[in-house]
Amino acid sequence: MGAKLDPYLSFDGDARQALEFYQAVFGGELSLNTFGQYGMAGDGADKIMHGSLNGDYILMASDTPPGMEFNPGSNVSMCLSGDSEDVLRGFWEKLIDGGTVSVPLEKQMWGDVFGSCVDKFGIYWMVNIAG
């Protein structure tokens, strides 16, 4: 796969409905994972931790995690993903130069290496290296 760049949208609890709507518009295969599938119990467990619509276009989205603030206007980010670790780590190092690391690039509970940052221009980036 190498590396690819996809838009990533954040929602305030209605990511499932939004992705189902976009599937009706664009077609494609919809994949949804909830916070509960990754161990969260209680309020918010049924919300979308990660969703992707794969077809002619790729669109990814999630609900804002419980305890984090939803910020309309900054709910679009760029996601670099793939299995080319050297390439993706190279992108990461360049993106954090002059920026701010939100989540360090390290192994996560779903098995991939993941990190997020805001670059020096204020753009939010996620980097996910397949495990």
C-alpha positions in Angstrom: 0.0 0.0 0.0 2.8 2.5 0.7 1.2 5.7 2.0 -1.9 7.6 1.2 -3.6 10.9 2.2 -7.3 11.0 3.1 -9.7 13.6 4.6 -10.9 12.8 8.2 -14.0 14.4 9.6 -15.0 14.7 13.3 -18.5 14.8 14.5 -20.4 15.5 17.8 -22.1 12.2 18.2 -23.6 11.7 14.7 -20.7 10.2 12.8 -22.7 7.0 12.1 -25.6 9.0 10.6 -23.2 11.2 8.6 -21.3 8.3 7.1 -24.5 6.4 6.3 -25.6 9.6 4.5 -22.3 9.9 2.6 -22.6 6.2 1.6 -26.0 6.9 0.2 -24.6 9.8 -1.8 -21.3 8.2 -3.0 -21.8 4.5 -2.6 -18.9 2.3 -1.4 -18.3 0.0 1.5 -18.9 1.4 5.0 -16.8 0.1 8.0 -17.6 1.3 11.5 -15.9 0.7 14.8 -17.3 1.9 18.1 -15.4 3.0 21.2 -17.1 0.0 23.0 -15.3 -2.4 20.6 -12.0 -1.1 22.0 -12.9 -1.4 25.7 -14.9 1.7 26.5 -17.9 1.1 28.7 -20.9 3.3 29.5 -21.7 6.6 28.0 -20.3 7.0 24.5 -19.4 3.3 24.0 -21.8 3.1 21.0 -20.2 6.2 19.3 -17.9 5.8 16.4 -14.2 5.6 17.2 -13.3 5.2 13.5 -15.4 4.9 10.4 -14.3 4.7 6.8 -16.2 4.8 3.5 -14.2 3.1 0.8 -15.2 3.2 -2.8 -14.2 5.6 -5.6 -13.4 8.0 -2.8 -12.2 7.4 0.7 -13.7 9.3 3.6 -12.9 8.7 7.2 -14.7 10.0 10.3 -15.2 9.6 14.0 -17.2 11.0 16.9 -15.3 13.3 19.2 -14.2 11.1 22.1 -15.9 11.6 25.4 -14.1 14.2 27.5 -12.7 16.0 24.4 -14.2 19.2 23.2 -15.9 19.3 19.8 -14.8 22.4 17.8 -16.8 23.1 14.7 -14.6 24.7 12.1 -11.6 22.6 13.2 -13.3 19.3 12.6 -11.5 18.4 9.4 -8.0 16.9 9.5 -5.7 15.1 7.1 -4.8 11.4 7.7 -1.6 9.9 6.4 -1.8 6.1 6.6 -0.3 3.0 5.2 2.4 0.3 5.8 5.5 2.2 4.6 6.9 3.0 8.0 10.0 4.9 6.8 8.0 7.1 4.5 5.3 7.8 7.1 7.8 8.5 9.9 9.6 10.9 7.5 6.3 12.8 6.9 5.7 12.8 10.7 9.2 14.4 11.4 8.6 17.1 8.8 5.1 17.9 10.0 6.0 18.3 13.6 8.9 20.7 12.8 7.6 24.0 14.1 4.3 22.3 15.1 2.8 20.8 18.2 2.5 17.0 18.9 -1.0 16.1 20.2 -0.5 12.3 20.5 3.1 11.0 20.2 3.7 8.6 17.3 3.6 5.2 19.1 1.8 1.9 19.2 -1.9 2.1 20.1 -4.5 -0.3 21.5 -5.7 -1.2 18.0 -2.2 -2.5 17.1 -1.1 0.3 14.7 1.5 3.1 15.4 -0.4 6.3 15.5 0.3 10.0 16.3 -1.4 13.3 15.7 -0.1 16.8 15.5 -0.9 20.4 14.5 1.6 21.7 11.9 3.0 25.2 12.0 0.1 26.5 9.9 -2.6 25.2 12.2 -3.6 22.1 10.2 -4.4 19.0 12.2 -2.7 15.8 11.0 -3.0 12.1 11.9 -0.4 9.5 10.9 -1.3 5.8 11.2 1.3 3.1 10.4 -0.4 -0.3 9.9 0.7 -2.9 12.5 
